[in-house]
């Protein structure tokens, strides 16, 4: 995950998790595995804040010169990245099979 990005509602940036990963990584893994087993994320993990940020070099008085972003927790981003990386492997094999006509 990239550094110097806005943190989510919990206020913890990616740098925090990188620095303390040896201390907290196992707890995060257990929490995410529990979410997988129960089929739902906790309220704190699934919550995000939608806000507007101005487009560069645009007049801020006009609404179409702003763009919405959603601030999500780093743990949520970590979980979604893990799922996406696992799907990439499967999709690569599936794509190869499709090209070969299976």
C-alpha positions in Angstrom: 0.0 0.0 0.0 1.2 3.5 -0.8 2.4 5.8 1.9 1.1 9.4 2.4 -2.5 8.6 1.7 -5.5 9.8 3.7 -6.4 7.5 6.6 -10.0 6.2 7.0 -12.3 6.9 9.9 -10.0 5.1 12.3 -7.3 7.7 11.6 -4.5 5.1 11.1 -2.5 5.6 7.8 -0.8 2.7 6.0 2.5 3.7 7.6 1.2 2.8 11.0 0.3 -0.8 9.9 3.6 -1.2 8.1 5.6 -0.1 11.2 3.7 -2.2 13.7 2.9 -5.2 11.5 5.0 -7.6 13.5 3.0 -6.7 16.6 -0.6 -6.4 15.2 -0.5 -8.4 11.9 -1.7 -11.7 13.5 -4.7 -9.9 15.2 -5.7 -8.3 11.9 -5.4 -11.7 10.1 -7.6 -13.3 12.7 -10.2 -10.5 12.5 -10.3 -10.8 8.7 -10.6 -14.6 8.8 -13.5 -14.2 11.3 -15.2 -11.8 8.8 -14.7 -14.4 6.1 -16.3 -17.1 8.3 -19.2 -15.0 9.3 -19.8 -13.6 5.9 -19.9 -10.0 7.0 -17.5 -7.2 8.0 -17.8 -5.4 11.3 -19.4 -2.0 11.3 -16.1 -0.3 11.8 -14.5 -2.1 8.8 -17.3 -1.5 6.4 -17.9 2.2 7.2 -16.5 4.9 4.9 -16.8 8.6 4.6 -17.7 10.3 1.3 -16.2 13.7 0.9 -15.5 16.2 -1.9 -12.1 17.4 -3.0 -11.5 20.2 -5.5 -10.2 19.5 -8.9 -6.8 21.2 -9.5 -6.8 24.6 -11.1 -10.6 24.8 -11.2 -13.0 27.4 -9.8 -14.2 26.0 -6.5 -17.6 27.8 -6.8 -18.9 25.2 -9.2 -20.0 21.8 -8.0 -18.8 20.0 -11.2 -15.2 21.2 -10.3 -15.2 18.9 -7.3 -14.9 15.1 -7.2 -16.1 12.7 -4.6 -13.8 10.3 -2.8 -14.6 7.7 -0.1 -12.2 7.3 2.8 -12.0 3.6 3.8 -10.0 2.0 6.6 -6.6 0.6 5.8 -7.7 -2.8 7.1 -10.6 -2.8 4.6 -8.2 -1.9 1.8 -5.9 -4.6 2.9 -8.7 -7.2 2.8 -9.9 -6.1 -0.6 -6.3 -6.2 -2.0 -5.8 -9.7 -0.8 -9.1 -10.8 -2.5 -8.1 -9.0 -5.7 -4.7 -10.6 -5.7 -6.2 -14.1 -5.3 -8.7 -13.4 -8.1 -5.9 -12.3 -10.4 -4.3 -15.7 -10.3 -7.7 -17.4 -11.0 -8.6 -15.0 -13.8 -5.2 -15.4 -15.5 -5.8 -19.2 -15.7 -9.4 -18.7 -16.8 -8.2 -16.3 -19.5 -5.7 -18.8 -20.8 -8.3 -21.6 -20.9 -10.7 -19.4 -22.8 -8.0 -18.5 -25.4 -7.3 -22.2 -25.9 -11.0 -22.8 -26.5 -11.9 -24.8 -23.4 
